[in-house]
């Protein structure tokens, strides 16, 4: 799969997606990187530490988040996309579920869309992905109060298949789709753990799998740790995901995850 100017061998290699939240209220690092100079230095550091893609988010999607307007989100992310593109040679993903934001981000230089609602929140999102012919990560999400699970794993697979079908119906090429099980979205602790345990089953959908568990509540609740002490728990999930078919891991702590995965790969190749 080509993302930006880079070729990604998602069948045989594992890549790190580094997280850049340019929000004042992200659950993990809100307000830490929404200053341009700090953000650019952080991106440089993440790339040097092993990140192959940078995922930029302009709206927090933590539980109970407050939705901001499309215009405000665009104003937050576009300057960072333009500045990173002009200075650092790295593919950029825009983390948004809003088609208007995605469109402006791609026009500003983003190379990929990361949609936490898998084309289901904004019906124009798939059209934007098709219009620009760029890769899109479609995440599993569900309003469980309106639609409870009957069989968790089968429901997740079925929901993701629906997202794939929405994309393809809009003209998105299947070979440009990446799927994400949506750890931390619309699931209890027990359900998140069960999805993690069975993550290999997502490969049946025929798309590369992206895993995003970094510092999330699944780790905090399991280990009874605050958000700034969840590196080891994140590493365990990244390695488990990589061993079970995930092609990309989306993380805050790039260096630690990159080194752990490289060590795992060396053992497997021995």
Secondary structure, DSSP 8 states (H G I E B T S, - for coil): -EETTEE--TTT--EEEEEEE--S--TTTTTTS-SHHHHHHHHHHHHHHTEEEEEEESS--STT-----HHHHHHHHHHHHHHHHHH---EEEEE-S-HHHHHHHHHHT--EEEETTTTSSSTTHHHHHHHHT-EEEEE----TTTS--SSHHHHHHHHHHHHHHHHHHTT--GGGEEEE--TTSS--HHHHHHHHHTGGGGGGGSSEEEE--TT-HHHHHHHT--GGG-HHHHHHHHHHHHHTTEEEEEES-HHHHHHHHHHHHHHHH-
